[in-house]
Amino acid sequence: MKLSHDTLRSIRIFSNLSDRTLTEIDKKVHRRIYSSGVVILNEREPCINVYFIQKGEVRIYRTSIEGKEQTLTRMGKGASFNTVPSLHVSGINQANVCTLTDSTLLLLSHNDYIHLLQNFPDFSYAVLLDFADRLVYLTNLVENLSLHSVRGRLAHFLLEQADQDKITRLWTQDEIADHLGSVRDVIGRELRAFADEGIIRRERNQIILLNRKILETEADF
């Protein structure tokens, strides 16, 4: 496959790499196209590839023995996933991944990923910076789940969606519940409470913020 360096640099980890490193990546990367709703990875299975999102959006989640899902994050264009399992002694995927939209992904095999880490210092440094961001994100996620109420987590979620200019109508109540470590009924009840208190307005499948200041107080993060 032949990809331009500009195309490769649209991936965040690749954005500041040298032309020499990008040329090497281009020799090894493979492109795959997935339809919406396809499970790409299953947790606890052997790690075979590392993935980079050229187009589309995916959901990363864990599943309990009882079948309850906890959404860890959603990722879109330019993000990467499954970069950690290749370096872990277990060598297994740590989460499930499914596509939320039609998606185009770039894949590096486990062996090619390790080769790049061992031989291209700028690539290794870029991966380390990405690991640092992931550690901060997961630390905050643990804190949110353990120290804050569902109401507070929901307020924070709504603010986060507004700040990132994402359209909250793309999230169902089930998906919000999975993301916040709750259940649909509780999320529905809290959304109704926010609406009754004049903090938000619900129009069809869209949530509109009416009082950001009160929502920030509720979030209290």
Secondary structure, 3 states (H helix, E strand, C coil): CCCCHHHHCCCHHHCCCCHHHHHHHHHHCEEEEECCCCEEECCCCECCEEEEEEECCEEEEEECCCCCEEEEEEECCCCEECCCHHHCCCCECCCEEEECCCEEEEEEEHHHHHHHHHHCHHHHHHHHHHHHHHHHHHHHHHHHHHHCCHHHHHHHHHHHHHHCCCCHHHCCHHHHHHHHCCCHHHHHHHHHHHHHCCCEEEECCEEEECCHHHHHHHHCC
